Amino acid sequence: MLKTIDPLLSPELLFALAAMGHGDRIVLVDANFPGTSVAADTVTGNILRCDADIVSALKAVLTLLPLDTFEPNPAVGMQPVDDPASMPPVVAEMAAVIAAEGFEYSAIGRYDFYDAARESFAVVQTAERRFYGNIILTKGVIPPA
Amino acid sequence: MLKTIDPLLSPELLFALAAMGHGDRIVLVDANFPGTSVAADTVTGNILRCDADIVSALKAVLTLLPLDTFEPNPAVGMQPVDDPASMPPVVAEMAAVIAAEGFEYSAIGRYDFYDAARESFAVVQTAERRFYGNIILTKGVIPPA
């Protein structure tokens, strides 16, 4: 426990968030995602865990992580395989969190998502049971005071 | 860089602060302190660094670390060898920071300080050039909201 820090953010996750720089990406994924195998290709190399639903994990991460204003899409989810344009409730909840940050949620296909996740800084596996509870976040910058 | 986090706190130092629990101790030391050898006996095993003077480092750490209200002395420095009761300017500055947190600075002898530092969670070496810029902090608790 630390002052001002959401306890959902483990020491390992805090390390990753702080070690990331501008343009680095972190991926929050649901409980079915192949997190450990995908994370093996990332910068950290090891899966990180957040024992919460994806929306709580996303909110906790965004208390510290600035999203990238240089990017048109700094928050990218996975399109449902059967109906790419649909938005399941869990996705709508994530999109609302992203909108509250002033950004627009977008989505890419399942295998494009896997490829992007493999090129990321780190993967965080949550306890989310709902399908498509996955999101890639691009880190932005914090200007001088 | 992260929202709300002092950039003096490196990813490694953030990890240590978050991984510590109630009663664990972190030691901030000056540039002459035998940091690497003492840190070899600590929980982390490796020296951490903070590229700042000791007062800036102390203030940054205390933005996140709660001091221990269960302890009579959660902030302990090193007594000057030639004059144990004296308080050099750097120590007076640290004591003022501790007082602003609502606690009282105290001090122990040089070798007792080394022994206590070896039993700590982690040692953080700063760029402080002034002698006796060393302090042991005991982590407290944060109650439920």
Contacts between the chains, C-beta under 8 A, distances in Angstrom:
chain1	res1	chain2	res2	distance
A	1	B	66	7.6
A	1	B	141	6.9
A	1	B	142	4.5
A	2	B	17	5.9
A	2	B	18	5.6
A	2	B	64	4.3
A	2	B	65	6.7
A	2	B	66	7.7
A	2	B	142	7.6
A	3	B	63	6.8
A	3	B	64	5.2
A	3	B	65	7.1
A	3	B	66	5.8
A	3	B	142	6.7
A	4	B	4	5.9
A	4	B	63	7.5
A	4	B	64	6.8
A	5	B	18	7.0
A	5	B	64	6.6
A	9	B	18	7.5
A	10	B	18	7.3
A	11	B	14	7.7
A	11	B	15	4.6
A	11	B	16	7.7
A	11	B	18	4.0
A	11	B	19	4.1
A	12	B	15	7.1
A	14	B	11	7.7
A	14	B	14	5.0
A	14	B	15	6.3
A	14	B	18	5.1
A	15	B	11	4.6
A	15	B	12	7.1
A	15	B	14	6.3
A	15	B	15	4.3
A	16	B	11	7.7
A	17	B	2	5.9
A	18	B	2	5.6
A	18	B	5	6.9
A	18	B	9	7.5
A	18	B	10	7.3
A	18	B	11	4.0
A	18	B	14	5.1
A	19	B	11	4.1
A	63	B	3	6.8
A	63	B	4	7.5
A	64	B	2	4.3
A	64	B	3	5.2
A	64	B	4	6.8
A	64	B	5	6.5
A	65	B	2	6.7
A	65	B	3	7.1
A	66	B	1	7.6
A	66	B	2	7.7
A	66	B	3	5.8
A	141	B	1	6.9
A	142	B	1	4.4
A	142	B	2	7.5
A	142	B	3	6.7
